[in-house]
Amino acid sequence: MANLIPERFLFRYSIPVQKLKSVPDLKSGLFPLTDKYQFPSFAELEREEDYAKLAVGWHPKGLLFEVQVDKESPVVKFNSDEPEVSDGIWFWIDTRNTQNIHRASRFCQSFFCYPNQPKQTPGNLPVMIARAREEAVLPEPSAQQVQVEHTDQGYHLQFWIPAESLTDYDPENFSELGFYYCVQDFQRGEQTLSVGREFPIAHDPSLWATLVLVG
């Protein structure tokens, strides 16, 4: 009999994130990341296996995310008017890690990154969080950097968010961030940090994990 409550829902996650040695410039290609930036997988708690690997690094000038997606075919589905049904990755960030609220504050932000088709430009869409009690300022998509490499097995995407695009980002005084992600693939479904969209992960910061900025 299947569990009514997912096992991954029973835990609070706090993940250390290592400091980057320099500021990435994705205009010249992917930024090299070593294994120490790899993000843990919690899929084994549900006796499952992730199809995407995540890595995260931080710097006083911003945050770098890396996702390697193993697809069943190199075909990518994308519609800028419907990111909810497109291939790509959602990132939710709370620069104050307020775990005791159920509606987003102005410190909470949402970004959708898309790989696009090979030979087409990847990009990102800052998106308003539904039901937020305070609306965050949406940065221009051009303020962030996205780089992608396509392979026969999928794609390798990096996303750099500069400090100016993160509301009151202050790692010296606030070294813990609220964080959640969701990888979308029209062939393989969704992969999330913990529970899926059967829970209100897109707008309830109390469900998000904690990134601890170290190093």
C-alpha positions in Angstrom: 0.0 0.0 0.0 1.4 3.4 -1.0 2.2 5.9 1.7 -0.4 8.7 2.0 2.4 11.1 3.0 5.6 11.0 0.9 8.7 9.9 3.0 10.6 13.0 1.8 8.0 15.2 3.3 8.9 14.0 6.8 12.3 15.8 6.8 13.6 19.3 6.9 16.6 19.7 4.6 19.6 21.9 5.2 22.2 21.7 2.5 25.7 23.3 2.7 26.7 25.3 -0.4 30.4 26.0 -1.2 31.7 29.4 -2.2 32.9 30.0 -5.7 36.4 31.2 -6.2 35.5 33.7 -8.9 32.5 35.3 -10.5 31.2 33.2 -13.5 30.9 34.7 -16.9 28.7 32.3 -18.8 28.9 34.4 -22.0 32.2 32.5 -22.7 30.9 29.0 -21.9 30.1 26.8 -18.9 31.8 27.6 -15.7 33.9 24.7 -14.3 32.4 23.2 -11.1 34.0 20.4 -9.1 32.2 17.7 -7.2 32.1 19.7 -4.0 29.3 21.8 -5.5 27.1 18.8 -6.2 23.7 18.9 -4.6 22.5 15.8 -2.8 19.7 13.6 -4.1 16.9 12.5 -1.8 15.2 10.3 -4.3 16.4 7.1 -2.5 14.0 7.9 0.3 11.2 7.0 -2.1 13.3 4.2 -3.7 13.5 6.3 -6.9 16.3 7.6 -9.1 16.8 11.2 -10.3 17.2 11.8 -14.0 18.8 15.3 -13.4 21.8 16.3 -11.4 22.1 19.7 -9.6 25.1 21.7 -8.5 25.0 25.0 -6.6 27.7 27.6 -5.8 27.5 31.0 -4.2 29.5 34.2 -4.3 29.0 37.6 -2.7 28.0 38.8 -6.1 25.4 36.1 -6.9 24.4 32.5 -7.1 25.2 29.8 -9.7 23.0 26.8 -10.5 23.9 23.9 -12.7 21.6 21.2 -14.0 22.5 18.2 -16.1 19.4 16.6 -17.5 19.4 13.0 -18.9 16.6 12.9 -21.5 15.1 10.0 -23.5 15.8 12.0 -26.7 17.4 15.3 -27.4 14.0 16.9 -28.3 13.2 20.0 -26.1 9.7 21.3 -25.7 9.4 25.0 -25.0 6.6 27.7 -25.1 7.4 31.1 -23.6 3.7 31.6 -22.9 3.4 28.4 -21.0 6.5 27.7 -18.9 4.4 25.4 -16.7 4.3 22.8 -19.5 7.8 23.5 -21.0 11.1 21.7 -20.6 13.2 23.6 -18.1 14.0 24.2 -14.4 12.1 26.3 -11.8 14.1 27.9 -9.0 12.5 29.4 -5.9 14.7 31.5 -3.6 14.0 33.2 -0.3 16.9 35.5 0.7 15.7 35.5 4.4 14.8 31.8 4.7 11.5 32.5 6.4 10.4 28.9 7.0 7.3 29.9 9.1 5.3 31.6 6.4 2.9 30.0 3.9 2.7 33.0 1.5 5.8 34.5 -0.2 7.3 37.7 1.1 9.1 40.3 -1.0 12.3 38.3 -0.3 11.0 35.3 -2.2 11.6 35.0 -6.0 10.9 32.6 -8.8 12.9 32.0 -11.9 12.2 29.6 -14.8 15.2 28.6 -17.0 14.8 27.0 -20.4 17.4 25.2 -22.5 15.5 25.9 -25.8 16.3 23.9 -29.0 19.9 23.2 -30.1 21.3 26.3 -31.9 18.7 28.5 -30.3 19.3 30.9 -27.4 18.5 29.6 -23.9 17.0 32.0 -21.4 15.2 32.7 -18.2 11.8 34.1 -17.1 11.5 35.8 -13.7 7.9 35.0 -12.6 5.7 36.4 -9.9 4.8 34.0 -7.1 1.1 33.3 -6.8 -0.7 34.4 -3.6 2.3 36.3 -2.4 1.6 38.6 0.5 4.3 41.0 -0.8 5.4 41.1 -4.4 9.1 40.9 -5.2 10.6 43.2 -7.9 11.0 41.2 -11.1 14.5 41.7 -12.6 14.9 41.9 -16.4 15.7 38.5 -18.0 18.8 40.0 -19.5 20.2 40.7 -16.0 20.8 37.0 -15.5 23.0 34.7 -17.6 22.1 31.2 -19.0 24.4 28.9 -20.8 23.6 25.5 -22.2 25.3 22.6 -23.9 23.1 20.0 -25.7 24.1 16.4 -26.0 22.5 13.2 -27.5 21.5 12.3 -23.9 20.0 15.7 -22.9 21.5 19.0 -21.9 23.8 20.7 -19.4 22.5 24.1 -18.2 24.0 26.8 -16.0 22.2 29.8 -14.5 23.9 32.8 -12.9 21.8 35.2 -10.8 23.7 38.3 -9.9 23.2 39.8 -6.5 21.4 42.8 -8.0 18.6 40.5 -9.2 18.1 38.9 -5.7 16.1 41.0 -3.3 18.4 42.2 -0.4 20.9 39.4 -1.0 23.3 39.7 1.9 25.3 36.5 2.4 27.6 38.2 5.0 24.7 38.8 7.4 22.1 36.2 6.1 24.0 33.0 5.3 20.9 30.8 5.0 18.6 30.9 2.0 15.2 29.3 1.4 15.4 27.2 -1.8 13.4 24.8 -3.9 13.7 23.5 -7.5 11.6 21.6 -10.0 13.0 20.1 -13.2 10.4 19.7 -15.9 10.7 17.3 -18.8 7.8 16.4 -21.1 9.3 12.9 -21.6 10.3 12.0 -18.0 8.0 14.1 -15.9 9.0 16.3 -12.9 11.9 16.0 -10.5 11.8 18.1 -7.3 14.0 18.6 -4.3 11.5 16.8 -2.1 7.8 16.6 -2.6 6.1 17.5 -5.9 3.3 19.7 -7.0 0.7 17.8 -5.1 2.0 20.2 -2.4 2.0 24.0 -3.0 5.8 24.2 -3.5 5.5 27.1 -6.0 4.1 29.6 -3.5 4.6 28.2 0.1 8.1 29.0 1.5 7.5 26.7 4.5 8.0 23.7 2.2 11.3 24.9 0.9 14.7 23.6 2.0 17.6 25.7 3.4 20.9 26.5 1.7 23.7 27.2 4.1 26.4 29.3 2.5 29.8 28.1 3.6 33.4 28.3 2.6 
